[in-house]
C-alpha cells in the first residue's frame, strides 16, 4: 500500500473516531428528539462524513481488503477517546487488544495481502 494512502486512511480514521466521540457527547443524556439537534451531533456527523469521503477516495486506488483494515484503527482511537471521556481509563485487556489490532494493521499495510 502506498504511503500516501496510509496517510489518508489514518486521517480518515481520526476523523471517523472524532465523529463517533462527538456523536456520543451529543447524545449523552438526551431523550427527546429535539435534544439530539446540537453542535456535538452536527460536528460528529461532519467529521464522520469527512472520514467516509476520504475512505471512499482511497478505495479508488487501493484494494478493498487493505483499505477496510483501517477501520480497525478507528476502533483503537475511539477506545482511547472513550477511556478519557468516560473517565474509566484503559484496561490491560483493552491495551493488549489495541496492540494486536495495530500489529495486524501494520502487517496488512506493509505486505499487501
C-alpha positions as CSV (number, residue, x, y, z in Angstrom):
1,X,0.0,0.0,0.0
2,X,1.3,3.4,-0.9
3,X,2.4,5.8,1.9
4,X,0.0,8.5,0.6
5,X,-2.9,6.0,1.0
6,X,-1.8,5.1,4.5
7,X,-1.7,8.8,5.5
8,X,-5.1,9.4,4.0
9,X,-6.6,6.4,5.7
10,X,-5.1,7.5,9.0
11,X,-6.7,10.9,8.6
12,X,-9.9,9.2,7.7
13,X,-9.8,7.1,10.9
14,X,-9.0,10.1,13.0
15,X,-12.0,12.0,11.5
16,X,-14.3,9.0,11.9
17,X,-13.2,8.5,15.5
18,X,-13.6,12.2,16.3
19,X,-17.1,12.0,14.7
20,X,-18.0,9.0,16.9
21,X,-16.8,10.7,20.1
22,X,-18.7,13.9,19.2
23,X,-21.9,11.8,18.5
24,X,-21.6,10.2,21.9
25,X,-21.2,13.6,23.6
26,X,-24.1,15.0,21.7
27,X,-26.4,12.0,22.5
28,X,-25.5,11.6,26.2
29,X,-28.4,12.2,28.5
30,X,-30.7,13.2,25.6
31,X,-34.2,11.7,25.4
32,X,-36.3,14.0,23.3
33,X,-35.8,14.1,19.5
34,X,-35.2,17.8,19.5
35,X,-32.4,17.4,22.1
36,X,-30.4,15.5,19.5
37,X,-30.1,18.6,17.4
38,X,-27.0,20.2,18.8
39,X,-23.4,21.2,17.9
40,X,-21.9,18.0,19.1
41,X,-24.2,15.9,16.8
42,X,-23.6,18.3,13.9
43,X,-19.9,18.2,14.4
44,X,-19.9,14.4,14.8
45,X,-21.8,14.0,11.5
46,X,-19.4,16.4,9.7
47,X,-16.3,14.6,10.9
48,X,-17.7,11.2,10.2
49,X,-18.7,12.3,6.7
50,X,-15.2,13.7,6.0
51,X,-13.7,10.4,7.2
52,X,-16.0,8.4,5.0
53,X,-15.3,10.6,1.9
54,X,-11.6,10.2,2.3
55,X,-12.0,6.4,2.8
56,X,-14.1,6.1,-0.4
57,X,-11.4,8.2,-2.3
58,X,-8.7,5.8,-1.2
59,X,-10.8,2.8,-2.3
60,X,-10.5,4.2,-5.9
61,X,-6.8,3.2,-5.9
62,X,-6.2,0.5,-3.3
63,X,-7.5,-3.0,-2.6
64,X,-10.7,-3.2,-0.5
65,X,-9.1,-5.7,2.0
66,X,-6.3,-3.3,2.7
67,X,-8.4,-0.2,2.9
68,X,-11.1,-1.9,5.1
69,X,-8.4,-3.0,7.6
70,X,-8.0,0.7,8.5
71,X,-11.5,0.7,10.1
72,X,-9.7,-1.1,12.9
73,X,-7.7,2.0,13.6
74,X,-11.0,3.8,14.2
75,X,-11.8,1.3,17.0
76,X,-8.4,1.9,18.6
77,X,-8.9,5.7,18.5
78,X,-12.4,5.5,19.8
79,X,-11.3,3.2,22.6
80,X,-8.7,5.7,23.7
81,X,-11.1,8.6,23.4
82,X,-13.7,6.7,25.3
83,X,-11.3,5.9,28.1
84,X,-10.6,9.6,28.5
85,X,-14.2,10.8,28.1
86,X,-15.8,8.2,30.3
87,X,-13.0,8.5,32.9
88,X,-12.6,4.8,33.3
89,X,-9.2,4.5,31.8
90,X,-7.8,1.7,29.6
91,X,-7.8,-1.8,30.9
92,X,-4.9,-4.3,30.5
93,X,-7.1,-6.4,28.1
94,X,-8.0,-3.3,26.1
95,X,-4.4,-2.3,25.7
96,X,-3.5,-5.8,24.6
97,X,-6.3,-5.7,22.1
98,X,-5.0,-2.4,20.8
99,X,-1.5,-3.8,20.4
100,X,-2.9,-6.8,18.5
101,X,-5.0,-4.5,16.2
102,X,-2.1,-2.2,15.5
103,X,0.2,-5.2,14.8
104,X,-2.3,-6.6,12.3
105,X,-2.8,-3.3,10.7
106,X,0.9,-2.9,10.3
107,X,1.3,-6.3,8.7
108,X,-1.7,-5.7,6.3
109,X,-0.4,-2.3,5.2
110,X,3.2,-3.4,4.7
111,X,2.7,-6.7,2.9
112,X,-0.3,-6.0,0.7
113,X,-2.1,-9.2,1.5
